Amino acid sequence: MSLATRTLGRSNLKVTVLGFGTAPLGDLYARLDDATAIATVEAALGAGIMLLDTSPHYGNGLAEHRCGTALRRHERSDVVLSTKVGRVMDPRQRPAAPARSDVVSPGFAGGLPHKASFDYSYDGAMRSFEQSLLRLGTDRIDVLLIHDVDVWTHGADGIEARFKEAMDGAYRALADLRDQKVIKAIGVGINEADMCERFARAGDFDCMLLAGRYSLLEQPALEGFLPLAQDKNIGVMLGGVFNSGILATGAVPGARYNYAPAPDAVMDKVRRIEAVCRAHSVPLAHAALHFALGHPAVASVVLGGVTPEEVSRNVAAFAASPPAGLWRDLKSEGLLAPDAPIPA
């Protein structure tokens, strides 16, 4: 099937409504063999997915390496390539165990033996950008995002210093690269809607990647960030639309929410959403994908995958739109925000 495209905010970039996210290819949760990982990227590109999102964080550069191998087998001009700054790798030191398990992003089972250090300074962003070019084996990146400037990553005590560092340093670096036409769009990639809103008010951003905070399960981004993104013409890419898994698997034993076992309240709400979806013969995961694309500020939903078969299932999920009655029933049951846009 041919995937529809949308313009990414104020940039001139056209992206497919389905993007491919590469966090799992950094050995997230489990080690992957190179052949399967690279074949998965190739399957995404072969299926017509034009947006490829990666980061140095994913396996301390491993996901970028794997993406680069696949990219060299395709026409580079057919791909909108997005990566991130905020971490710099030191190949002479091995990764250290995180000091605070409650504030770091989820760990990776494998990855490259390179130590990552947070660095949101101007020079740090430039070094990160250069390292990404080398790992990806390309001479250009289209979208560059400041990564993980949120409370989830740095804790309540550290976020103010990191935000200031990012705006005084990394933001200026990205703006300079955009002015020089080295990159085409700049933004942030974070897990919190209120931090997206804060960055949107503080700088001149083209796009933002928000993970987990606008989904079929929860819509905190609806109140402040998404209307602001519309007003400022900031293109929104949504990650985590399955909320780390539970909207893909359903409320099964061991279902994950926010990278951890789902609490009882979340399990109960997902069961109720599943019941409405079953009444309309719509798979839960399909409903989750289509709902996320329903907001007019959203340009693309970025989904990961670890096999070519997963990519094929994600693409097929866009073939049939759920009936309008599904959304009406979810709202009448109090399972969706009353003002959440209904997908066309």
C-alpha positions in Angstrom: 0.0 0.0 0.0 1.0 3.6 -0.5 1.4 5.6 2.7 0.0 9.1 2.9 2.3 12.0 3.7 2.0 15.1 5.7 4.2 18.2 5.9 6.3 18.3 9.1 5.3 21.6 10.7 6.9 24.7 9.3 9.6 22.8 7.5 9.1 21.8 3.8 9.7 18.1 4.7 7.1 15.6 3.7 6.9 12.6 6.0 4.8 9.5 5.8 2.1 9.2 8.4 3.9 6.1 9.6 7.5 6.5 10.7 9.9 3.9 11.8 11.5 4.2 15.3 14.7 2.4 16.0 15.0 2.3 19.8 14.4 -1.5 19.7 17.3 -1.9 17.3 19.7 -0.7 20.0 19.0 -4.0 21.9 16.2 -2.5 24.0 15.1 -5.3 26.4 16.8 -8.0 24.4 19.8 -8.5 22.1 19.1 -8.7 18.4 21.2 -10.2 15.7 22.5 -7.7 13.2 21.0 -9.4 10.1 17.5 -9.3 11.5 17.8 -5.7 12.8 19.1 -4.5 9.4 16.5 -6.4 7.5 13.8 -4.8 9.7 15.0 -1.3 8.6 15.1 -2.4 5.0 11.6 -3.8 5.3 10.4 -0.4 6.6 12.1 1.5 3.8 10.8 -1.1 1.3 7.3 -0.7 2.5 7.4 3.0 1.7 8.0 4.4 5.2 10.0 7.7 4.5 10.6 8.8 8.1 13.4 7.0 10.0 14.0 8.1 13.5 17.0 7.1 15.6 19.3 8.4 18.4 22.8 7.9 19.8 21.1 6.8 23.0 19.7 3.6 21.4 22.3 1.1 22.3 25.0 3.7 22.7 25.1 4.2 18.9 24.2 0.6 17.8 20.8 1.6 16.3 22.5 4.3 14.3 25.1 1.8 13.0 22.4 -0.6 11.9 20.3 2.1 10.3 23.4 3.3 8.4 24.0 -0.1 6.9 20.4 -0.3 5.7 20.5 3.3 4.4 23.4 2.5 2.2 21.3 0.0 0.3 18.6 2.6 -0.5 18.4 6.0 -2.2 19.2 8.5 0.5 17.0 11.2 -1.0 13.9 8.9 -0.4 14.4 9.0 3.4 13.7 11.7 6.0 16.4 10.9 8.5 15.9 12.1 12.1 18.4 11.7 15.0 19.1 13.4 18.3 21.7 15.3 20.4 22.3 15.4 24.1 24.6 12.5 24.7 28.2 12.2 23.6 30.0 8.8 23.3 33.4 8.0 24.6 34.7 4.8 22.8 37.6 4.5 25.3 35.3 3.9 28.3 32.7 1.2 28.8 29.1 2.1 29.8 28.5 2.5 33.5 25.5 1.2 35.4 22.9 4.0 36.0 23.2 5.6 39.4 19.4 6.2 39.9 17.1 3.7 38.4 14.1 5.9 39.0 15.1 8.7 36.7 17.0 7.2 33.8 15.5 6.0 30.5 15.0 2.3 30.1 18.2 0.2 29.8 19.4 -1.7 26.9 20.3 -5.4 27.0 23.3 -4.9 24.6 24.6 -2.1 22.5 28.1 -0.7 21.8 30.8 -0.7 24.5 30.9 3.1 24.5 30.2 5.3 27.5 27.5 7.9 27.0 27.6 11.2 28.8 24.9 13.8 28.9 26.0 17.0 27.2 23.6 19.7 26.1 26.2 22.4 25.5 26.8 24.0 22.1 30.0 22.0 21.6 28.5 18.9 22.9 25.6 19.1 20.4 28.1 19.6 17.6 30.1 16.6 18.7 27.0 14.5 18.9 25.9 15.5 15.4 29.3 14.7 14.0 29.4 11.3 15.7 26.0 10.5 14.4 27.0 11.3 10.8 29.9 8.9 11.2 27.8 6.1 12.7 25.1 6.5 10.1 27.6 6.7 7.2 25.9 9.7 5.7 26.7 13.3 4.9 23.4 14.8 6.0 20.7 14.5 8.6 17.3 16.1 7.9 15.8 16.4 11.4 17.8 17.0 14.5 16.2 16.8 18.0 17.4 17.6 21.5 16.8 14.4 23.4 15.4 13.6 26.9 15.4 17.0 28.5 12.6 15.9 30.9 12.0 15.0 34.5 11.7 11.3 33.6 15.4 11.4 32.6 17.0 13.9 34.9 14.7 14.0 38.0 13.0 17.0 39.5 16.2 18.3 41.0 18.1 18.3 37.8 15.6 19.4 35.1 16.0 23.2 35.5 19.8 23.1 35.0 19.4 20.8 32.0 16.7 22.9 30.4 18.9 26.0 30.7 21.9 24.1 29.3 19.9 22.9 26.4 18.4 26.3 25.5 21.7 28.1 25.9 23.8 25.5 24.2 22.2 22.7 22.1 19.4 24.9 20.8 21.8 27.5 19.5 23.9 24.8 17.8 20.8 23.3 16.1 19.6 26.8 15.0 23.0 27.6 13.5 23.0 24.3 11.6 19.5 25.1 10.3 20.5 28.6 9.3 23.5 27.1 7.4 21.1 24.7 5.7 23.1 21.7 7.1 19.8 20.3 8.5 16.3 21.1 7.5 14.3 21.0 10.8 15.1 21.2 14.5 13.1 20.1 17.6 13.0 18.1 20.8 12.3 14.5 21.5 11.0 13.9 25.0 8.4 12.0 27.1 6.5 14.8 28.8 3.9 17.1 27.2 4.5 20.0 29.6 8.2 20.0 28.7 7.3 20.0 25.0 5.1 23.0 25.7 7.9 24.7 27.6 10.4 24.3 24.8 7.8 25.4 22.2 7.4 28.7 24.1 11.1 29.2 24.6 12.5 28.6 21.1 11.8 28.6 17.4 11.3 24.9 16.7 10.0 23.2 13.5 8.9 19.9 15.1 8.8 17.8 18.2 8.7 14.1 19.0 6.5 13.3 22.0 6.4 9.8 23.4 3.5 8.3 25.2 1.5 11.3 26.2 -1.1 11.3 23.5 -2.5 7.9 23.0 -5.8 6.0 23.1 -5.1 5.4 26.8 -4.2 9.0 27.9 -4.3 12.4 26.3 -2.4 14.9 28.6 -0.9 16.7 25.6 -4.4 17.7 24.5 -4.8 20.5 27.0 -1.7 22.6 26.4 0.9 21.3 24.0 -1.0 20.2 21.0 -3.1 23.4 20.6 0.2 25.4 21.0 1.8 23.2 18.3 -1.1 24.0 16.0 -0.8 27.8 16.7 3.0 27.7 16.1 2.8 25.3 13.2 5.1 22.9 15.0 4.9 19.4 13.4 4.3 16.7 16.0 5.7 13.2 15.7 4.2 10.8 18.2 6.1 7.9 19.7 5.0 5.5 22.3 1.4 5.3 21.0 1.1 1.8 22.6 2.3 3.2 25.9 5.3 0.9 26.0 3.3 -2.1 24.9 -0.1 -2.4 26.7 -2.1 -0.9 23.8 -0.5 -3.5 21.5 -0.8 -6.6 23.7 -3.9 -5.6 25.6 -4.3 -6.1 29.3 -2.6 -9.4 29.4 -0.4 -10.7 32.4 2.9 -8.9 32.3 1.7 -6.1 30.0 4.0 -3.1 30.1 3.1 0.6 30.7 5.8 3.3 30.7 8.5 0.6 30.5 7.3 -1.2 33.7 4.5 -3.7 34.6 1.2 -1.9 34.2 -0.6 -0.9 37.4 -4.1 -2.2 38.1 -5.8 1.1 37.2 -4.2 1.1 33.8 -5.0 -2.6 33.2 -8.7 -1.9 34.1 -9.0 1.0 31.7 -7.4 -0.9 28.9 -9.8 -3.8 29.4 -12.7 -1.4 29.1 -11.2 0.1 25.9 -10.7 -3.4 24.5 -14.3 -4.2 25.2 -15.5 -1.3 23.1 -13.0 -2.1 20.3 -14.3 -5.7 20.2 -17.9 -4.5 19.9 -16.8 -2.7 16.7 -14.5 -5.6 15.5 -11.5 -3.4 15.6 -8.1 -4.7 17.0 -6.9 -2.6 19.9 -3.6 -1.8 18.3 -5.3 -0.6 15.1 -7.5 1.7 17.1 -4.4 3.1 18.9 -2.7 3.9 15.7 -5.6 5.6 14.0 -6.5 7.6 17.1 -3.0 9.0 17.4 -3.1 10.3 13.8 -6.5 12.0 14.4 -5.1 15.2 15.9 -4.4 17.9 13.2 -1.0 18.8 14.7 0.3 15.3 14.3 2.3 14.6 11.2 3.5 11.1 11.8 3.2 8.2 14.3 6.6 6.6 14.8 6.5 2.9 15.5 9.4 0.6 16.3 9.9 -3.0 15.3 12.3 -5.9 15.6 11.4 -8.0 12.7 10.2 -7.4 9.1 7.0 -9.1 10.0 6.2 -6.5 12.7 6.8 -3.7 10.1 4.4 -5.4 7.7 1.7 -5.6 10.4 2.1 -2.0 11.3 1.8 -0.9 7.7 -1.3 -3.2 7.2 -2.9 -1.6 10.2 -3.4 1.6 8.2 -5.3 0.0 5.4 -8.7 0.1 7.1 -10.0 3.0 9.2 -12.1 2.2 12.3 -15.7 3.3 12.1 -16.7 6.6 13.6 -19.0 4.8 16.1 -15.9 3.4 17.8 -14.7 6.9 18.9 -18.2 8.0 19.9 -18.7 5.0 22.1 -15.2 5.4 23.7 -16.2 9.0 24.5 -19.6 8.1 25.8 -17.9 5.5 28.1 -15.6 8.2 29.5 -12.6 6.5 28.0 -11.5 9.3 25.7 -11.2 13.0 26.5 -14.4 14.7 25.3 -12.5 17.2 23.1 -10.2 14.7 21.5 -10.4 15.0 17.7 -12.0 12.0 16.0 -10.0 10.5 13.2 -11.4 11.0 9.8 
